[in-house]
Amino acid sequence: ESNIVSVAFYDRRNDPVDNLLFEYFQVTSPDGGATWLPNVRVSDVQSPVVAANNLATCYHGDYDTHIQIAGAAILQWADDRNGNADTFSDIVALGTDFLVIPGQASLDVCAPQPVTVDLDVLQFNAFAESVTLASNAWPAGLTAGFSQNPVTPPATSQLTISGTGGAGFGSFPLNVTGTSAPSNIVQDADLTLNVFTQTPPQPTLTAPADGATDVGLTPALSWNAATEASTYTVEIATDPAFTNIVFQTTSTSTDATPGSSLASSTEHYWRVRATNICDTSANSTVFSFVTEALPGDCPLGTSLSSLFTDDFEAGAGGWTTGGNGDTWEIQTASAQSGTQAFQADDVAQISDQYLISPLIALPAAADPLNLLFWTRHIIEPNGSNCYDGGVLEISTDGASTWQRLENEIELEAYDGVVNDGFDNPISGDNAWCGTREWTRFVVDLTAFAGQNARFRFRLATDSSASREGWYIDDVSIATCDTSDIFSDGFESGDTTAWQISFP
C-alpha cells in the first residue's frame, strides 16, 4: 500500500583484505523502485562462511525469508558467527515520512496503577514537520498523557496510561495517532492493555492424579485455571521439599509436558504457582506420581545390586582387545562418568575389532539378571540401515565360540541391517549404527544364569568412509536386591521395638 520496496542481501564490503567475512544489508525504495535510499547494515557482527556437511555447499540464501507487514519488514538470514549455520532475524521499520512505534505492543498493569510505554516517532526521507500525538477512541475512564507533545521526528515521547482502576479485569485494544502539521499526515499505532485487579489464587492440580503410578516419562501435567493468571510456573522434583528440581517451565496455558524424559521407576513431586503483574500465588498443593519402569529398573522398595562393574577409571583391568584392524583403547575425550571410556575408530577400511570382557560368573539365583552398559556412537549409517556396525556377543565356552545377542536386548535394539555390498565382516546382520549420544543399554542374561561368560563388543567396518566410532563405559552385571530394610513376623513374641498410642 505504501509503495515501499525492501531488498536484503549478503555483502563482504567490510572485509576488503580477505573478502570472506559477510554481513547482512537492507536497502529500501520509497517510490516503488525508482530511487533507492542508502544501504543499511542489519546484522551487528561480521560472519564467516562455515561449511556444513549436512547442507548444500552454497546454502546461504536457500531458505532466507523477507516479508512486509504494516510499517515494517521482517528479515531472516543464515549467519555463522557462532561456528555453525544459525538463523537470525530482525524487524526493520519502513516508512516514507514518519511512523509511531510503541516500545511494547502489549502492556500489563495491576489496577489502579498507571503504566508507561515509550513511543518512538521515526523519521524517513528527512521528514521534519511537527507531529501531535493523541489517543483514539479509548475505553471510558482510561486517559493518555504524553511526556512530549507535539514532537519533531526523530523523537521519543513517553505515554502514560491512567485510570486503570475503573477499567476492570480484561484486555483492551488501544490506538494512538500522530498527526503532522501542516501536511496533516496521520500515522497510528495499536497497543493492547491487559488490566489485572488481583493476585491469582493458588492453582488446583488435576493430572496426573496424586499418587498415580506407572506414569510415562514425559507426563502431560494439567491443572485448573487460576483467576486472572497470566502465566504458570511448573516444577517437578524428586523430593517433597523441592531441593532437587528436575524440570521447571513457565506456561501460559493450563498444561505442560517435560521436554526430556524423567527418571524411570522414580517417585516425583510436582506443583504449580500462578503469576500476573500484581503478584505470584502460593504454590499449589503438592502431588506425587511414580514413573513407569524400564528394562533394567528395580521395583520401588528394592535397589540395584551390582554383581560386576567397571567404569574403566582404573584402566583396562581384565579387558582385552583384538581382531582385524583393532583400534580399541581407553581415552579421555568422552565418557559417561568419570574421565575414561573405551573407544574404537570407525575406520575407512575393512576391520573387525573386538573389546572382550574378563570372565564373569553369572549367578544362578539372580532374578532379574541384566547386563547394563552405556554407549555413545557415531557409526556410518545407510539410511535406516548400516554400512558399518557394532554388535554385542557372548561366549560361555572360554571364548571358543561366540553368540550374537539380539532378542536379549531389552533397551536400545539394533538400528538396522549391515549392507552386504562393501565386504563388511558382519554384512546382513542387524547392528547398531548412526549417531547416538550417551545412552544406557539393557540386555537380559536370564538364559545364561549359572554360567561363566565373556562379552565381546564388536565393531565391523567396510571398505570405505569413516566416522568417529564407538564408545563403551560403565559396564555392569546387576540384579535387584530385595532385602528387607525392616521385617517382623512377631514369631519371637518380642514387641519391645513397637509402641502403642491412642488419639
Disulfide bonds with the S-S distance in Angstrom:
Cys110-Cys278 2.09
Cys298-Cys480 2.12
Cys386-Cys433 2.12
